[in-house]
Amino acid sequence: MKVVGINGSPHKEGNTARLIQTVFNELNRQGIDTEMISLSSQNISGCTACGACMKQKNRHCVITDDSFNVYLEKMIAADGIILGSPVYSADVTSQIKAFIDRASMVLAANKGLLKYKVGASVIAARRGGAISAFDTLNHFLHSKEMFLVGSTYWNMVYGNQIGEVEQDQEGMANMKNLGENMAWLLKKIHSNAEFS
């Protein structure tokens, strides 16, 4: 089994990466492979609403001058997906918004590619906007027929400067618990031949 984490922060090794890695640590402890994908240096462009993916239905976006199609294929191949973002202007970053906008269109044209996968969203926030960002990412996961994993609280951790999230003990404990819950659900799904 494998879980792919999409880090939507402009900082490759910032607070969002630390949250995803905390979830990964628990998944790895339980024998589940993980891969972090950072959008920080990829310049993923937004959807142009050209409609080509709806006509071609080939699991790809016609924009090919960035890594979007490679990352989407990694998500399709994975058993679980974690989306992560810091809060910018009371919502997700432009990097992950561009990614999920394009993914939404390609996946709508090729229905069922993420169906029955396990998904979770994690948010790093200084103060406000965490719920809005959390909703944005979860709306994407829900609309693709994925099973969302919860924890003891909403999956958000507070901190501003890089590393400050680690001082939010409750938030970091929530990330560890999220990893435990995600591993449990992945194992349950994969032990049932109906979903394999």
C-alpha positions in Angstrom: 0.0 0.0 0.0 1.1 3.5 -0.7 0.0 7.0 0.4 1.0 10.1 -1.6 1.1 13.5 0.1 0.7 16.7 -1.9 2.4 19.6 -0.1 0.7 22.7 -1.4 3.0 25.1 0.5 5.5 27.4 -1.3 8.0 26.2 1.3 9.2 22.7 0.5 10.2 21.9 4.1 7.9 24.3 6.0 5.1 23.6 8.5 2.8 21.8 6.0 5.6 19.3 5.2 6.0 18.7 8.9 2.4 17.9 9.3 2.3 15.5 6.4 5.6 13.9 7.6 4.1 13.3 11.0 1.2 11.4 9.4 3.7 9.6 7.2 5.7 8.5 10.2 2.8 6.6 11.6 1.9 5.1 8.2 5.5 4.0 7.7 5.5 2.5 11.2 2.6 0.3 10.1 4.3 -0.8 6.9 2.6 1.6 4.5 4.9 3.3 1.9 4.7 7.1 1.4 5.8 9.7 -1.0 5.8 13.5 -0.5 5.2 15.7 -3.6 6.0 19.3 -3.1 4.4 21.9 -5.4 6.8 24.6 -4.1 9.0 24.8 -7.2 6.7 23.3 -9.8 4.8 26.4 -11.1 1.6 24.4 -11.7 -0.6 26.6 -13.8 -4.3 26.9 -13.3 -7.1 25.3 -15.3 -7.8 27.2 -18.5 -11.3 25.7 -18.9 -10.5 24.6 -22.4 -12.5 21.4 -22.1 -10.0 19.2 -23.9 -9.8 16.7 -21.0 -13.6 16.2 -21.4 -13.2 15.4 -25.0 -10.1 13.3 -24.9 -10.8 11.4 -21.6 -7.2 10.1 -21.5 -6.6 10.9 -17.8 -4.4 13.8 -18.8 -4.5 17.6 -19.0 -3.5 19.1 -22.3 -1.2 21.5 -20.5 2.1 19.6 -20.6 4.8 22.2 -19.6 4.6 21.3 -15.9 4.5 18.2 -13.7 0.7 18.1 -13.2 0.1 14.9 -15.2 2.9 13.1 -13.5 1.6 14.0 -10.1 -2.0 13.1 -11.0 -0.9 9.6 -12.2 0.9 9.1 -8.8 -2.4 10.0 -7.0 -4.3 7.5 -9.3 -1.8 4.8 -8.5 -1.8 5.4 -4.7 -4.1 3.8 -2.2 -4.3 7.0 -0.1 -3.9 10.7 -0.6 -3.1 13.5 1.8 -3.6 17.1 0.7 -1.8 19.7 2.7 -1.8 23.5 2.7 -0.9 26.5 4.9 -3.6 29.2 5.1 -3.1 32.1 2.7 -5.8 34.8 2.7 -8.2 32.6 4.7 -8.0 29.6 2.3 -5.5 27.3 0.6 -2.5 28.4 -1.4 -2.6 29.3 -5.1 -0.3 26.3 -5.7 -2.6 23.6 -4.4 -5.7 25.4 -5.7 -4.4 25.3 -9.2 -3.5 21.7 -8.8 -7.0 20.6 -7.5 -8.8 22.7 -10.0 -7.0 20.9 -12.9 -7.4 17.6 -11.2 -11.1 18.1 -10.7 -11.6 18.6 -14.4 -9.5 15.7 -15.5 -11.0 13.4 -12.9 -14.6 14.5 -13.8 -13.8 13.5 -17.4 -12.5 10.1 -16.3 -14.9 9.2 -13.5 -14.0 6.8 -10.7 -10.2 7.1 -10.8 -10.0 8.0 -7.1 -13.1 6.0 -6.0 -12.6 4.0 -2.7 -9.2 5.6 -2.0 -8.5 6.9 1.5 -8.1 10.7 1.8 -7.2 13.3 4.4 -6.4 17.0 4.4 -4.1 18.8 6.8 -3.8 22.5 7.4 -1.1 24.7 8.9 -2.4 28.0 10.1 -1.2 31.0 12.0 -4.7 31.9 13.2 -7.9 32.3 11.1 -8.9 30.6 7.8 -8.1 27.0 8.8 -11.7 25.8 8.5 -12.1 27.4 5.0 -8.9 25.8 3.8 -9.8 22.4 5.3 -13.2 22.6 3.6 -11.6 23.4 0.2 -9.4 20.4 0.3 -12.1 18.1 1.7 -14.6 19.2 -0.9 -12.2 18.0 -3.6 -11.6 14.6 -1.9 -15.3 14.1 -1.2 -16.3 14.9 -4.8 -14.0 12.1 -6.1 -15.8 9.4 -4.0 -13.0 9.0 -1.5 -13.2 7.9 2.1 -12.2 10.7 4.3 -10.2 10.0 7.5 -10.8 12.0 10.7 -9.0 12.3 13.9 -9.6 13.6 17.4 -10.1 17.1 16.1 -10.1 18.8 12.7 -6.8 18.3 11.0 -5.2 21.7 11.6 -2.2 22.7 13.5 -1.2 26.2 14.5 2.1 28.0 14.0 3.6 30.8 11.9 7.3 30.5 11.6 8.8 27.3 10.1 8.8 24.7 12.9 6.3 26.5 15.2 3.6 23.9 14.5 5.7 21.4 16.5 4.9 23.6 19.6 1.1 22.9 19.1 1.1 19.6 21.1 -2.6 18.9 20.6 -2.3 19.6 16.9 0.7 17.3 16.4 -0.9 14.6 18.5 -3.9 14.9 16.1 -1.6 14.3 13.1 -0.2 11.2 14.7 -3.7 9.9 15.4 -4.7 10.7 11.8 -1.9 8.5 10.6 -3.1 5.7 12.9 -6.7 6.1 11.6 -5.6 6.2 8.0 -3.5 3.1 8.4 -6.4 1.2 10.0 -8.8 2.2 7.2 -6.3 1.3 4.5 -5.8 -2.1 6.0 -9.5 -2.7 6.4 -10.2 -1.7 2.8 -7.4 -3.9 1.4 -8.5 -6.9 3.4 -11.8 -6.7 1.7 -11.7 -8.2 -1.9 -14.7 -6.1 -2.9 -12.7 -2.9 -2.9 -9.4 -4.4 -4.3 
